[in-house]
Amino acid sequence: MSEAIVDILEYHRYQVDAVYDGGEALDYIHGAQYDGIILDIMMPVRSGLEVLRQIRSEGNHTPVLLLTAKAEVEDRIEGLDLGADDYLPKPFHMGELLARIRAMLRRREEFTPDIRSFGDLTLNPQTSELRCGEKTADLSRLECRLMDVLILNRGIYLSSEDLLEKVWGYDTEADVGSVWVYISYLRKQLAAVGSTVTLRAKRGTGYMLREGEDGGQGLQ
């Protein structure tokens, strides 16, 4: 089943890491920033519910979809009480799985209200407020999502294609030109609040937030 799910998700242009027990799942979750997590309740080493309980206790708000073969309502209730965002009982149709994932990712901003910080900046994803000292800027939804992704991936160059998928979504009709436009918008917002943080561009590689460096020119 895992192989089938990976195949269908990759066919629909999702980037997927597949693991086969709860201990490995926790290692991957601790080592990367994911847009969504699919957990089977009946995993070896640590169950999906144990993994869910652990990451929520650590303050990880990444959306989680639970898969279960169990028919008992109590298991679904426990999963939701532990912080799962949705559940899907097996067997299921792959079309329904894809629909649940799309809905979960569209709601993602609701599950990540924590204040982000980088350098002299703070970002509130819930209110879309960017702050540097006493100066603030109200970002648009896409500006806020783009800044959030850049802060979460600090120190890592993200390509225009990566940003397009993470910010606009996997099934967007927007193109990389939209990324360039919103990078320009964010540079203006950073200047407006007087931040020393800049958006660095590396041709052929992508964009990255840096502290106190020249942001360079946009990619062509």
Residue pairs with C-beta under 8 A, 6 or more apart in sequence:
1 90
2 18
2 20
3 18
4 94
5 18
5 38
5 94
5 97
6 16
6 18
8 94
8 97
8 98
9 16
9 98
9 101
10 16
12 98
12 170
12 171
13 165
13 170
14 101
14 170
15 165
17 28
17 32
17 34
19 25
19 27
19 28
20 43
20 44
21 43
21 44
21 45
21 46
22 43
22 44
22 45
22 46
22 47
22 48
22 50
22 51
23 45
23 46
24 45
25 37
25 39
25 43
25 46
25 51
26 46
26 51
26 54
26 55
29 37
29 51
29 55
29 60
29 62
33 152
33 153
34 62
35 62
35 63
35 105
35 108
35 166
36 62
36 63
36 64
36 65
36 101
36 104
36 105
36 108
37 55
37 62
37 63
37 64
37 65
38 64
38 65
38 67
38 101
39 48
39 51
39 52
39 64
39 65
39 66
39 67
39 84
40 48
40 66
40 67
40 68
41 47
41 48
41 49
41 66
41 67
41 68
41 69
41 70
41 75
41 79
42 48
42 68
42 69
42 70
43 51
46 54
48 66
48 67
48 68
48 79
49 66
49 75
49 78
49 79
49 82
52 64
52 66
52 79
52 82
52 83
52 84
53 82
55 62
55 64
56 82
56 83
59 114
61 111
61 112
61 113
61 114
62 111
62 112
63 85
63 86
63 104
63 105
63 107
63 108
63 111
64 83
64 84
64 85
65 84
65 85
65 86
65 87
65 88
65 100
65 101
65 104
66 76
66 79
66 84
66 86
66 87
66 88
67 87
67 88
67 89
67 90
67 92
68 75
68 76
68 79
68 87
68 88
68 89
68 90
69 89
69 90
70 89
71 89
76 87
76 89
79 87
80 87
85 104
85 107
85 111
86 100
86 103
86 104
88 96
88 97
88 100
102 169
102 170
102 171
105 169
105 170
106 169
109 125
109 126
109 145
112 125
112 148
113 124
113 125
113 126
114 125
115 122
115 123
115 124
116 122
116 123
116 124
116 125
116 147
116 148
116 151
116 152
117 123
117 151
118 151
118 154
118 197
118 209
118 211
119 195
119 196
119 197
119 209
119 211
119 212
120 132
120 133
120 195
120 196
120 197
121 130
121 131
121 132
121 151
121 190
121 193
121 195
121 197
122 130
122 131
122 132
123 129
123 130
123 131
123 139
123 144
123 147
123 148
123 151
124 131
125 144
125 145
125 148
128 138
128 139
128 140
128 141
128 143
128 144
129 136
129 137
129 138
129 139
130 136
130 137
130 138
130 139
130 144
130 147
130 189
130 193
131 137
131 193
132 193
132 194
132 195
133 193
133 194
135 192
135 193
135 194
136 193
137 189
137 192
137 193
139 147
139 189
140 185
142 167
142 168
142 182
143 182
143 185
143 186
143 189
145 167
146 163
146 167
146 179
146 182
146 183
146 186
147 186
149 158
149 163
149 166
149 167
150 158
150 186
150 199
150 207
150 208
150 209
151 209
153 208
154 208
154 209
155 208
156 208
157 202
157 205
157 206
157 207
157 208
158 166
158 206
158 207
158 208
159 205
159 206
160 176
160 179
160 180
160 206
160 207
160 219
161 176
162 206
163 179
163 206
163 207
164 172
164 174
164 175
164 176
164 178
164 179
165 172
167 179
167 182
168 174
168 178
180 218
180 219
183 199
183 201
183 207
183 218
184 218
186 199
187 198
187 199
187 215
190 197
190 198
190 199
196 211
196 212
197 209
197 210
197 211
197 212
198 209
198 210
198 211
198 212
198 213
198 214
198 215
199 207
199 208
199 209
199 210
199 215
200 207
200 208
200 209
200 210
200 213
200 214
200 215
200 216
201 207
201 215
201 216
201 217
201 218
201 219
202 208
202 216
202 219
203 219
203 220
204 219
206 219
207 219
